[in-house]
Amino acid sequence: MTEPTQPDCRLYLITPPRLEPEGFAETLKAALGAGDVACVQLRLKQDDGETTTDADTIRRATDILMPIAQAHHAAFLINDRADLAAELGADGVHIGQNDTPYDDARKLVGPDHIVGVTCHATRHLAMVAGEAGADYVAFGAFHKTDTKEAISKAEPEILTWWSTLFEVPCVAIGGITVENAASLVTAGADFLAVSAGVWGHPHGPATAVAEFNRVISEAARS
């Protein structure tokens, strides 16, 4: 029997910056059960939105949430902390330009785990990350976002440029909603990284995931 092919673009969920793991577990199960999700990134931040939450809090959240993600065949990544990703057996780490350098992150998690890199709206940063061996490059923010203060404003054409020239997957991030996602899919995004657009959806995260999958499928066919 032939395995079903994966869509050209897939959903990448980023957790809310503050959550109670036991309570959020049921929300995550509902979201992951509603449609295709490639990845869940645990991104916990303190009230300033920039400082990573303490290690023990990340450990506790990972212990509860990672098995749920993996049971739904979604990779589980930890934001910023390559050391904790390695320690806890996560599928990988997502790093920003001011976090652990790529080479150090790769040494910590190893060659068989994911290292994704934020590249803002900069072609040079993306080429450097891709050349270094990053498993994906993330561009953004494409839209206004309340999740974090955007450092850069990206335009969809950077996704087209990247996907035309390079094989390394690209992730679109920043203020993505069901209403504005289609143009990023058609521009060439391999993944849509979404936080508030799912967790803050007026009809709930499960509805949001189902709607995102519908939009991705329709945009891919257009």
MDAnalysis code that builds the backbone (N, CA, C; Angstrom):
import MDAnalysis as mda
import numpy as np

u = mda.Universe.empty(666, n_residues=222, atom_resindex=np.repeat(np.arange(222), 3), trajectory=True)
u.add_TopologyAttr("name", ["N", "CA", "C"] * 222)
u.add_TopologyAttr("resid", np.arange(1, 223))
u.add_TopologyAttr("resname", ["MET", "THR", "GLU", "PRO", "THR", "GLN", "PRO", "ASP", "CYS", "ARG", "LEU", "TYR", "LEU", "ILE", "THR", "PRO", "PRO", "ARG", "LEU", "GLU", "PRO", "GLU", "GLY", "PHE", "ALA", "GLU", "THR", "LEU", "LYS", "ALA", "ALA", "LEU", "GLY", "ALA", "GLY", "ASP", "VAL", "ALA", "CYS", "VAL", "GLN", "LEU", "ARG", "LEU", "LYS", "GLN", "ASP", "ASP", "GLY", "GLU", "THR", "THR", "THR", "ASP", "ALA", "ASP", "THR", "ILE", "ARG", "ARG", "ALA", "THR", "ASP", "ILE", "LEU", "MET", "PRO", "ILE", "ALA", "GLN", "ALA", "HIS", "HIS", "ALA", "ALA", "PHE", "LEU", "ILE", "ASN", "ASP", "ARG", "ALA", "ASP", "LEU", "ALA", "ALA", "GLU", "LEU", "GLY", "ALA", "ASP", "GLY", "VAL", "HIS", "ILE", "GLY", "GLN", "ASN", "ASP", "THR", "PRO", "TYR", "ASP", "ASP", "ALA", "ARG", "LYS", "LEU", "VAL", "GLY", "PRO", "ASP", "HIS", "ILE", "VAL", "GLY", "VAL", "THR", "CYS", "HIS", "ALA", "THR", "ARG", "HIS", "LEU", "ALA", "MET", "VAL", "ALA", "GLY", "GLU", "ALA", "GLY", "ALA", "ASP", "TYR", "VAL", "ALA", "PHE", "GLY", "ALA", "PHE", "HIS", "LYS", "THR", "ASP", "THR", "LYS", "GLU", "ALA", "ILE", "SER", "LYS", "ALA", "GLU", "PRO", "GLU", "ILE", "LEU", "THR", "TRP", "TRP", "SER", "THR", "LEU", "PHE", "GLU", "VAL", "PRO", "CYS", "VAL", "ALA", "ILE", "GLY", "GLY", "ILE", "THR", "VAL", "GLU", "ASN", "ALA", "ALA", "SER", "LEU", "VAL", "THR", "ALA", "GLY", "ALA", "ASP", "PHE", "LEU", "ALA", "VAL", "SER", "ALA", "GLY", "VAL", "TRP", "GLY", "HIS", "PRO", "HIS", "GLY", "PRO", "ALA", "THR", "ALA", "VAL", "ALA", "GLU", "PHE", "ASN", "ARG", "VAL", "ILE", "SER", "GLU", "ALA", "ALA", "ARG", "SER"])
u.atoms.positions = np.array([
    [0.851, -1.203, 0.000],
    [0.000, 0.000, 0.000],
    [0.881, 1.247, 0.000],
    [0.586, 2.188, -0.875],
    [1.375, 3.404, -0.973],
    [1.054, 4.352, 0.174],
    [2.121, 4.869, 0.815],
    [1.929, 5.838, 1.890],
    [1.393, 7.144, 1.310],
    [0.452, 7.795, 2.013],
    [-0.043, 9.082, 1.522],
    [1.061, 10.125, 1.523],
    [1.073, 10.968, 0.519],
    [2.091, 12.010, 0.455],
    [1.709, 13.165, 1.372],
    [2.739, 13.818, 1.927],
    [2.500, 14.969, 2.790],
    [2.284, 16.206, 1.920],
    [1.471, 17.146, 2.372],
    [1.270, 18.378, 1.611],
    [2.564, 19.164, 1.505],
    [2.636, 20.028, 0.480],
    [3.844, 20.816, 0.271],
    [4.092, 21.790, 1.420],
    [3.042, 22.266, 2.044],
    [3.156, 23.168, 3.183],
    [2.421, 22.551, 4.369],
    [3.013, 22.680, 5.547],
    [2.405, 22.072, 6.728],
    [2.376, 23.076, 7.883],
    [1.565, 22.779, 8.854],
    [1.380, 23.652, 10.020],
    [2.423, 23.346, 11.087],
    [2.934, 24.389, 11.704],
    [3.985, 24.323, 12.737],
    [3.457, 25.136, 13.915],
    [3.135, 24.476, 15.001],
    [2.535, 25.168, 16.147],
    [3.596, 25.630, 17.143],
    [3.428, 26.849, 17.619],
    [4.267, 27.396, 18.683],
    [3.383, 27.607, 19.903],
    [3.811, 27.093, 21.041],
    [2.978, 27.190, 22.238],
    [2.831, 28.643, 22.699],
    [1.801, 28.924, 23.480],
    [1.740, 30.231, 24.132],
    [2.982, 30.430, 25.013],
    [3.409, 31.669, 25.217],
    [4.623, 31.912, 26.002],
    [4.478, 31.575, 27.480],
    [3.244, 31.558, 27.965],
    [2.992, 31.173, 29.361],
    [1.820, 30.200, 29.375],
    [2.020, 29.081, 30.050],
    [0.974, 28.067, 30.106],
    [1.157, 27.198, 31.335],
    [0.069, 26.554, 31.743],
    [0.094, 25.543, 32.793],
    [0.052, 24.195, 32.085],
    [1.135, 23.412, 32.149],
    [1.235, 22.221, 31.296],
    [0.088, 21.237, 31.425],
    [-0.366, 20.968, 32.655],
    [-1.447, 19.989, 32.808],
    [-2.720, 20.457, 32.108],
    [-3.069, 21.706, 32.294],
    [-4.265, 22.231, 31.651],
    [-4.102, 22.351, 30.147],
    [-2.928, 22.768, 29.697],
    [-2.689, 22.955, 28.268],
    [-2.632, 21.619, 27.532],
    [-2.329, 20.546, 28.240],
    [-2.211, 19.230, 27.611],
    [-3.478, 18.862, 26.844],
    [-4.634, 19.114, 27.441],
    [-5.888, 18.766, 26.766],
    [-6.127, 19.643, 25.544],
    [-5.752, 20.914, 25.648],
    [-5.872, 21.820, 24.508],
    [-4.983, 21.348, 23.370],
    [-3.764, 20.941, 23.706],
    [-2.836, 20.467, 22.680],
    [-3.350, 19.195, 22.020],
    [-3.885, 18.283, 22.808],
    [-4.443, 17.053, 22.240],
    [-5.552, 17.368, 21.245],
    [-6.418, 18.282, 21.613],
    [-7.530, 18.636, 20.732],
    [-7.019, 19.258, 19.430],
    [-6.029, 20.141, 19.547],
    [-5.490, 20.793, 18.358],
    [-4.826, 19.779, 17.435],
    [-4.016, 18.908, 18.000],
    [-3.278, 17.939, 17.185],
    [-4.200, 16.886, 16.583],
    [-5.315, 16.655, 17.215],
    [-6.261, 15.681, 16.690],
    [-7.151, 16.225, 15.589],
    [-7.040, 17.522, 15.310],
    [-7.965, 18.156, 14.359],
    [-7.423, 18.253, 12.942],
    [-6.163, 17.889, 12.738],
    [-5.593, 17.995, 11.403],
    [-4.094, 17.832, 11.427],
    [-3.495, 17.884, 10.248],
    [-2.057, 17.684, 10.116],
    [-1.271, 18.800, 10.789],
    [-0.347, 18.404, 11.669],
    [0.593, 19.337, 12.297],
    [1.969, 18.691, 12.236],
    [2.927, 19.399, 11.675],
    [4.263, 18.837, 11.500],
    [5.106, 18.933, 12.757],
    [4.888, 19.983, 13.538],
    [5.842, 20.310, 14.597],
    [5.152, 21.106, 15.699],
    [5.619, 20.903, 16.919],
    [5.214, 21.724, 18.060],
    [6.482, 22.282, 18.686],
    [6.554, 23.600, 18.764],
    [7.692, 24.242, 19.420],
    [7.268, 24.750, 20.796],
    [7.975, 24.299, 21.826],
    [7.740, 24.807, 23.175],
    [8.513, 26.112, 23.325],
    [7.756, 27.196, 23.407],
    [8.369, 28.519, 23.521],
    [7.808, 29.208, 24.759],
    [8.512, 29.065, 25.864],
    [8.074, 29.654, 27.131],
    [8.936, 30.861, 27.452],
    [8.292, 31.991, 27.697],
    [8.997, 33.233, 27.984],
    [8.459, 33.855, 29.260],
    [9.299, 34.633, 29.911],
    [8.864, 35.362, 31.094],
    [8.072, 36.589, 30.660],
    [7.643, 37.380, 31.620],
    [6.718, 38.474, 31.320],
    [7.293, 39.504, 30.358],
    [8.636, 39.622, 30.293],
    [9.213, 40.598, 29.368],
    [9.154, 40.116, 27.918],
    [8.771, 38.850, 27.726],
    [8.623, 38.323, 26.376],
    [9.926, 37.956, 25.704],
    [11.050, 38.247, 26.327],
    [12.348, 37.977, 25.713],
    [13.166, 36.961, 26.510],
    [13.022, 36.967, 27.826],
    [13.818, 36.085, 28.676],
    [13.183, 34.700, 28.732],
    [13.981, 33.689, 28.446],
    [13.475, 32.324, 28.476],
    [13.141, 31.906, 29.901],
    [12.039, 31.194, 30.049],
    [11.610, 30.701, 31.349],
    [12.663, 29.767, 31.935],
    [12.686, 29.643, 33.247],
    [13.717, 28.841, 33.913],
    [13.668, 27.379, 33.465],
    [14.805, 26.717, 33.609],
    [14.994, 25.371, 33.074],
    [14.019, 24.363, 33.659],
    [13.752, 24.444, 34.947],
    [12.867, 23.454, 35.562],
    [11.447, 23.553, 35.009],
    [11.001, 24.764, 34.723],
    [9.672, 24.943, 34.141],
    [9.626, 24.338, 32.740],
    [10.685, 24.524, 31.972],
    [10.762, 23.933, 30.636],
    [10.793, 22.408, 30.737],
    [11.541, 21.885, 31.702],
    [11.602, 20.433, 31.886],
    [10.214, 19.869, 32.192],
    [9.506, 20.512, 33.087],
    [8.177, 20.027, 33.480],
    [7.218, 20.059, 32.300],
    [7.234, 21.167, 31.555],
    [6.344, 21.276, 30.391],
    [6.695, 20.238, 29.331],
    [7.970, 20.015, 29.134],
    [8.406, 19.026, 28.140],
    [7.964, 17.624, 28.542],
    [8.115, 17.293, 29.800],
    [7.718, 15.961, 30.275],
    [6.242, 15.677, 29.983],
    [5.421, 16.718, 30.067],
    [3.977, 16.543, 29.885],
    [3.568, 16.657, 28.420],
    [4.149, 17.607, 27.705],
    [3.665, 17.930, 26.365],
    [4.371, 17.162, 25.249],
    [5.633, 16.846, 25.419],
    [6.345, 16.153, 24.342],
    [5.721, 14.809, 23.984],
    [5.331, 13.970, 24.951],
    [4.710, 12.700, 24.557],
    [3.417, 12.886, 23.762],
    [2.689, 13.959, 24.049],
    [1.445, 14.222, 23.312],
    [1.764, 14.564, 21.865],
    [2.727, 15.462, 21.671],
    [3.105, 15.837, 20.304],
    [3.593, 14.627, 19.520],
    [4.472, 13.868, 20.123],
    [5.059, 12.738, 19.407],
    [4.035, 11.640, 19.130],
    [3.075, 11.482, 20.019],
    [2.011, 10.502, 19.780],
    [1.168, 10.876, 18.570],
    [1.154, 12.165, 18.249],
    [0.425, 12.639, 17.069],
    [1.369, 12.844, 15.878],
    [2.555, 12.269, 15.957],
    [3.538, 12.299, 14.867],
    [4.003, 13.708, 14.536],
    [4.029, 14.566, 15.550],
    [4.568, 15.915, 15.390],
    [5.914, 15.997, 16.096],
    [6.898, 16.567, 15.432],
    [8.198, 16.775, 16.066],
    [8.044, 17.770, 17.217],
    [8.809, 17.568, 18.272],
    [8.744, 18.463, 19.431],
    [10.080, 19.183, 19.553],
    [10.043, 20.508, 19.398],
    [11.239, 21.339, 19.482],
    [11.158, 22.233, 20.705],
    [12.309, 22.566, 21.253],
    [12.390, 23.506, 22.363],
    [13.042, 24.788, 21.864],
    [12.451, 25.908, 22.183],
    [12.973, 27.206, 21.772],
    [14.199, 27.585, 22.604],
    [15.207, 28.102, 21.955],
    [16.393, 28.678, 22.594],
    [17.364, 27.659, 23.189],
    [16.835, 26.709, 23.972],
    [17.674, 25.907, 24.862],
    [18.104, 24.576, 24.230],
    [19.182, 24.626, 23.464],
    [19.711, 23.403, 22.866],
    [20.166, 22.422, 23.931],
    [20.661, 22.941, 25.054],
    [21.116, 22.052, 26.132],
    [19.957, 21.236, 26.692],
    [18.801, 21.874, 26.862],
    [17.646, 21.151, 27.384],
    [17.043, 20.230, 26.319],
    [17.090, 20.636, 25.076],
    [16.604, 19.762, 24.007],
    [17.391, 18.462, 24.006],
    [18.705, 18.570, 24.183],
    [19.544, 17.374, 24.226],
    [19.275, 16.566, 25.486],
    [19.199, 17.227, 26.613],
    [18.983, 16.549, 27.888],
    [17.659, 15.797, 27.929],
    [16.609, 16.399, 27.374],
    [15.261, 15.856, 27.509],
    [14.850, 14.965, 26.343],
    [15.706, 14.831, 25.355],
    [15.385, 13.960, 24.234],
    [14.369, 14.544, 23.272],
    [14.316, 15.867, 23.176],
    [13.418, 16.501, 22.217],
    [13.901, 16.218, 20.795],
    [13.025, 16.463, 19.843],
    [13.383, 16.215, 18.446],
    [14.322, 17.274, 17.895],
    [14.453, 18.391, 18.614],
    [15.366, 19.417, 18.149],
    [15.175, 20.719, 18.881],
    [15.757, 21.764, 18.314],
    [15.759, 23.082, 18.936],
    [15.561, 24.143, 17.862],
    [14.907, 25.233, 18.252],
    [14.813, 26.412, 17.397],
    [15.631, 27.516, 18.045],
    [16.540, 28.103, 17.287],
    [17.402, 29.151, 17.840],
    [17.231, 30.458, 17.079],
    [17.321, 31.559, 17.838],
    [17.318, 32.885, 17.252],
    [18.733, 33.357, 17.020],
    [18.855, 34.537, 16.458],
    [20.179, 35.069, 16.161],
    [20.965, 35.420, 17.421],
    [20.282, 35.612, 18.543],
    [20.969, 35.964, 19.784],
    [21.009, 34.815, 20.784],
    [20.636, 33.612, 20.324],
    [20.651, 32.444, 21.198],
    [21.960, 31.676, 20.996],
    [21.958, 30.421, 21.392],
    [23.115, 29.568, 21.202],
    [23.538, 29.576, 19.734],
    [24.807, 29.818, 19.420],
    [25.245, 29.775, 18.027],
    [24.934, 28.428, 17.378],
    [24.716, 28.447, 16.071],
    [24.323, 27.227, 15.381],
    [25.276, 26.073, 15.643],
    [26.583, 26.297, 15.495],
    [27.548, 25.207, 15.656],
    [27.457, 24.589, 17.043],
    [27.275, 25.422, 18.059],
    [27.159, 24.904, 19.423],
    [25.858, 24.121, 19.601],
    [24.776, 24.641, 19.033],
    [23.490, 23.945, 19.125],
    [23.570, 22.578, 18.447],
    [24.203, 22.539, 17.284],
    [24.325, 21.273, 16.570],
    [25.138, 20.256, 17.368],
    [26.203, 20.705, 17.984],
    [27.014, 19.797, 18.797],
    [26.206, 19.235, 19.964],
    [25.340, 20.061, 20.536],
    [24.545, 19.627, 21.684],
    [23.477, 18.613, 21.292],
    [22.747, 18.868, 20.215],
    [21.631, 17.981, 19.879],
    [22.038, 16.840, 18.966],
    [23.157, 17.001, 18.263],
    [23.630, 15.924, 17.401],
    [23.129, 16.031, 15.974],
    [23.700, 15.223, 15.090],
    [23.402, 15.342, 13.661],
    [22.023, 14.860, 13.253],
    [21.391, 14.057, 14.090],
    [20.108, 13.457, 13.710],
    [18.905, 14.198, 14.275],
    [19.138, 15.357, 14.883],
    [18.050, 16.142, 15.444],
    [17.933, 17.469, 14.700],
    [16.804, 18.112, 14.865],
    [16.485, 19.323, 14.105],
    [17.104, 20.550, 14.765],
    [17.733, 21.379, 13.954],
    [18.132, 22.724, 14.390],
    [17.564, 23.704, 13.372],
    [16.600, 24.505, 13.816],
    [16.015, 25.541, 12.974],
    [16.506, 26.900, 13.411],
    [16.613, 27.832, 12.486],
    [17.241, 29.124, 12.762],
    [16.357, 30.274, 12.303],
    [16.130, 31.222, 13.189],
    [15.450, 32.465, 12.834],
    [16.358, 33.314, 11.956],
    [15.843, 33.776, 10.836],
    [16.638, 34.602, 9.921],
    [15.983, 35.953, 9.631],
    [14.912, 36.264, 10.364],
    [14.211, 37.538, 10.223],
    [13.797, 37.742, 8.761],
    [14.193, 38.856, 8.172],
    [13.858, 39.112, 6.765],
    [15.140, 39.280, 5.962],
    [16.182, 38.563, 6.381],
    [17.519, 38.777, 5.836],
    [17.987, 37.590, 5.007],
    [18.199, 37.805, 3.752],
    [18.662, 36.738, 2.864],
    [20.038, 36.232, 3.292],
    [20.900, 37.145, 3.688],
    [22.256, 36.742, 4.076],
    [22.228, 35.792, 5.269],
    [21.449, 36.127, 6.295],
    [21.375, 35.249, 7.467],
    [20.856, 33.874, 7.079],
    [19.891, 33.829, 6.170],
    [19.341, 32.550, 5.740],
    [20.390, 31.733, 4.992],
    [21.141, 32.367, 4.122],
    [22.166, 31.640, 3.377],
    [23.258, 31.123, 4.306],
    [23.625, 31.920, 5.299],
    [24.629, 31.479, 6.280],
    [24.112, 30.263, 7.048],
    [22.861, 30.335, 7.499],
    [22.276, 29.221, 8.254],
    [22.165, 27.971, 7.394],
    [21.702, 28.136, 6.160],
    [21.568, 26.993, 5.270],
    [22.906, 26.356, 4.963],
    [23.911, 27.183, 4.721],
    [25.248, 26.664, 4.441],
    [25.827, 25.932, 5.643],
    [25.496, 26.406, 6.842],
    [26.009, 25.776, 8.061],
    [25.385, 24.409, 8.313],
    [24.186, 24.184, 7.750],
    [23.539, 22.889, 7.930],
    [22.208, 22.939, 8.640],
    [21.616, 24.124, 8.781],
    [20.324, 24.239, 9.449],
    [19.276, 23.384, 8.744],
    [18.376, 22.817, 9.534],
    [17.325, 21.970, 8.971],
    [16.179, 22.788, 8.397],
    [16.039, 24.020, 8.848],
    [15.110, 24.963, 8.231],
    [15.530, 26.366, 8.583],
    [15.093, 27.319, 7.770],
    [15.287, 28.742, 8.069],
    [13.906, 29.360, 8.243],
    [13.782, 30.270, 9.197],
    [12.491, 30.899, 9.501],
    [12.545, 32.377, 9.159],
    [11.590, 32.814, 8.342],
    [11.492, 34.217, 7.956],
    [10.272, 34.859, 8.621],
    [10.399, 36.145, 8.956],
    [9.268, 36.868, 9.510],
    [9.722, 38.158, 10.176],
    [8.812, 38.917, 10.725],
    [7.383, 38.618, 10.811],
    [6.663, 39.118, 9.554],
    [5.706, 38.311, 9.089],
    [4.967, 38.680, 7.889],
    [3.783, 39.580, 8.203],
    [3.283, 39.489, 9.423],
    [2.144, 40.312, 9.830],
    [2.372, 40.767, 11.266],
    [1.614, 41.755, 11.664],
    [1.703, 42.245, 13.036],
    [1.360, 41.120, 14.009],
    [2.144, 41.016, 15.065],
    [1.929, 39.964, 16.040],
    [2.018, 40.514, 17.448],
    [1.158, 40.008, 18.315],
    [1.199, 40.394, 19.722],
    [1.971, 39.380, 20.553],
    [2.403, 38.278, 19.918],
    [3.118, 37.242, 20.662],
    [4.478, 37.730, 21.104],
    [5.159, 38.471, 20.230],
    [6.439, 39.074, 20.571],
    [6.624, 40.304, 19.705],
    [7.519, 41.196, 20.122],
    [7.806, 42.384, 19.325],
    [8.650, 41.985, 18.123],
    [8.130, 42.211, 16.949],
    [8.822, 41.791, 15.737],
    [10.050, 42.658, 15.496],
    [11.175, 41.993, 15.207],
    [12.417, 42.695, 14.907],
    [12.429, 43.150, 13.458],
    [11.761, 42.404, 12.598],
    [11.801, 42.706, 11.177],
    [10.435, 42.475, 10.556],
    [10.244, 43.060, 9.398],
    [9.023, 42.871, 8.601],
    [9.419, 42.176, 7.309],
    [8.889, 40.983, 7.093],
    [9.216, 40.210, 5.899],
    [8.087, 40.297, 4.886],
    [8.443, 40.176, 3.618],
    [7.471, 40.160, 2.527],
    [7.450, 38.758, 1.913],
    [6.311, 38.330, 1.364],
    [6.197, 36.970, 0.835],
    [7.238, 36.607, -0.219],
    [7.749, 37.601, -0.946],
    [8.694, 37.269, -2.011],
    [9.983, 36.639, -1.506],
    [10.317, 36.844, -0.218],
    [11.525, 36.196, 0.297],
    [11.331, 34.681, 0.365],
    [10.092, 34.237, 0.570],
    [9.793, 32.808, 0.555],
    [9.938, 32.249, -0.860],
    [9.470, 33.013, -1.850],
    [9.587, 32.588, -3.240],
    [11.052, 32.507, -3.643],
    [11.808, 33.531, -3.294],
    [13.254, 33.536, -3.596],
    [13.933, 32.323, -2.993],
    [13.678, 32.076, -1.707],
    [14.357, 30.971, -1.032],
    [13.948, 29.622, -1.619],
    [12.661, 29.404, -1.759],
    [12.191, 28.086, -2.203],
    [12.574, 27.793, -3.643],
    [12.798, 28.831, -4.420],
    [13.220, 28.641, -5.807],
    [14.688, 28.224, -5.902],
    [15.518, 28.736, -4.997],
    [16.964, 28.545, -5.107],
    [17.543, 27.483, -4.181],
    [16.861, 27.178, -3.078],
    [17.461, 26.321, -2.058],
    [16.537, 25.166, -1.694],
    [17.141, 24.069, -1.257],
    [16.371, 22.890, -0.872],
    [16.011, 22.890, 0.611],
    [16.747, 23.626, 1.430],
    [16.443, 23.693, 2.863],
    [15.049, 24.288, 3.041],
    [14.179, 23.651, 3.828],
    [12.821, 24.176, 4.006],
    [12.806, 25.561, 4.640],
    [11.768, 26.337, 4.326],
    [11.600, 27.651, 4.943],
    [10.280, 27.704, 5.710],
    [10.331, 28.403, 6.827],
    [9.188, 28.568, 7.720],
    [8.763, 30.033, 7.706],
    [7.487, 30.275, 7.533],
    [6.940, 31.625, 7.644],
    [6.386, 31.803, 9.049],
    [6.678, 32.946, 9.668],
    [6.264, 33.173, 11.051],
    [5.853, 34.631, 11.235],
    [4.971, 34.861, 12.189],
    [4.637, 36.219, 12.565],
    [3.241, 36.656, 12.184],
    [2.315, 36.594, 13.135],
    [0.979, 37.115, 12.923],
    [0.153, 36.362, 11.911],
    [0.454, 35.085, 11.689],
    [-0.250, 34.321, 10.666],
    [-1.588, 33.830, 11.211],
    [-2.625, 34.064, 10.420],
    [-3.977, 33.642, 10.779],
    [-4.587, 32.864, 9.626],
    [-5.736, 32.262, 9.879],
    [-6.455, 31.564, 8.814],
    [-6.749, 32.524, 7.657],
    [-6.995, 33.771, 7.981],
    [-7.397, 34.747, 6.957],
    [-6.234, 35.190, 6.070],
    [-5.010, 35.189, 6.584],
    [-3.900, 35.729, 5.782],
    [-2.871, 34.683, 5.373],
    [-3.153, 33.415, 5.629],
    [-2.155, 32.363, 5.409],
    [-1.957, 32.000, 3.943],
    [-2.985, 32.094, 3.143],
    [-2.935, 31.548, 1.778],
    [-1.800, 32.137, 0.955],
    [-1.569, 33.434, 1.064],
    [-0.536, 34.062, 0.235],
    [0.853, 33.556, 0.583],
    [1.060, 33.151, 1.824],
    [2.366, 32.627, 2.236],
    [2.573, 31.210, 1.706],
    [1.487, 30.457, 1.620],
    [1.568, 29.115, 1.030],
    [1.924, 29.218, -0.448],
    [1.207, 30.073, -1.168],
    [1.459, 30.206, -2.609],
    [2.824, 30.833, -2.887],
    [3.345, 31.611, -1.926],
    [4.665, 32.220, -2.108],
    [5.790, 31.205, -1.971],
    [5.516, 30.074, -1.300],
    [6.547, 29.047, -1.215],
    [6.906, 28.569, 0.164],
    [6.162, 28.969, 1.190],
    [6.467, 28.501, 2.547],
    [6.304, 26.990, 2.645],
    [7.259, 26.338, 3.278],
    [7.148, 24.900, 3.551],
    [6.375, 24.644, 4.836],
    [6.434, 25.600, 5.746],
    [5.726, 25.496, 7.022],
    [5.177, 26.863, 7.401],
    [4.005, 26.865, 8.039],
    [3.446, 28.071, 8.635],
    [3.546, 27.934, 10.141],
    [4.348, 28.791, 10.769],
    [4.503, 28.760, 12.222],
    [3.466, 29.680, 12.843],
    [2.606, 29.107, 13.670],
    [1.449, 29.846, 14.190],
    [1.358, 29.660, 15.696],
    [1.068, 30.736, 16.392],
    [0.825, 30.674, 17.838],
    [-0.572, 31.215, 18.123],
    [-0.712, 32.527, 18.261],
    [-2.008, 33.111, 18.615],
    [-3.088, 32.802, 17.589],
    [-2.709, 32.622, 16.334],
    [-3.677, 32.309, 15.299],
    [-4.384, 30.987, 15.517],
    [-3.787, 30.123, 16.337],
    [-4.437, 28.865, 16.726],
    [-5.002, 28.959, 18.134],
    [-4.158, 29.305, 19.104],
    [-4.602, 29.276, 20.507],
    [-5.631, 30.351, 20.811],
    [-5.608, 31.442, 20.054],
    [-6.563, 32.516, 20.282],
    [-7.717, 32.539, 19.296],
    [-7.867, 31.491, 18.515],
    [-8.950, 31.457, 17.524],
    [-10.302, 31.511, 18.231],
    [-11.238, 32.332, 17.735],
    [-12.516, 32.513, 18.440],
    [-13.333, 31.234, 18.603],
    [-13.104, 30.244, 17.749],
    [-13.846, 28.986, 17.853],
    [-12.995, 27.842, 18.396],
    [-11.823, 28.202, 18.920],
    [-10.987, 27.208, 19.579],
    [-9.871, 26.674, 18.702],
    [-8.807, 26.137, 19.338],
    [-7.632, 25.654, 18.608],
    [-7.929, 24.529, 17.626],
    [-8.824, 23.606, 17.979],
    [-9.121, 22.500, 17.067],
    [-9.727, 23.015, 15.764],
    [-10.653, 23.943, 15.877],
    [-11.230, 24.552, 14.681],
    [-10.162, 25.264, 13.872],
    [-9.256, 25.963, 14.558],
    [-8.186, 26.686, 13.864],
    [-7.299, 25.737, 13.075],
    [-6.893, 24.634, 13.675],
    [-6.033, 23.676, 12.971],
    [-6.742, 23.120, 11.744],
    [-8.004, 22.764, 11.894],
    [-8.764, 22.262, 10.751],
    [-8.861, 23.313, 9.651],
    [-9.078, 24.559, 10.033],
    [-9.192, 25.635, 9.055],
    [-7.855, 25.906, 8.371],
    [-6.770, 25.892, 9.136],
    [-5.452, 26.082, 8.529],
    [-5.166, 24.991, 7.509],
    [-5.493, 23.759, 7.841],
    [-5.267, 22.673, 6.899],
    [-6.094, 22.851, 5.628],
    [-7.315, 23.341, 5.783],
    [-8.147, 23.605, 4.613],
    [-7.526, 24.694, 3.745],
    [-7.103, 25.778, 4.372],
    [-6.509, 26.890, 3.623],
    [-5.232, 26.441, 2.913],
    [-4.391, 25.672, 3.606],
    [-3.153, 25.188, 2.996],
    [-3.464, 24.318, 1.780],
    [-4.413, 23.413, 1.934],
    [-4.769, 22.525, 0.835],
    [-5.306, 23.298, -0.361],
    [-6.171, 24.255, -0.111],
    [-6.756, 25.033, -1.196],
    [-5.708, 25.915, -1.881],
    [-4.829, 26.520, -1.082],
    [-3.802, 27.387, -1.661],
    [-2.807, 26.588, -2.477],
    [-2.500, 25.384, -2.018],
    [-1.555, 24.538, -2.741],
    [-2.097, 24.112, -4.096],
    [-3.425, 24.033, -4.218],
    [-4.052, 23.616, -5.474],
    [-4.268, 24.773, -6.425],
    [-4.148, 25.985, -5.906],
    [-4.474, 27.165, -6.736],
    [-3.339, 27.508, -7.699],
])
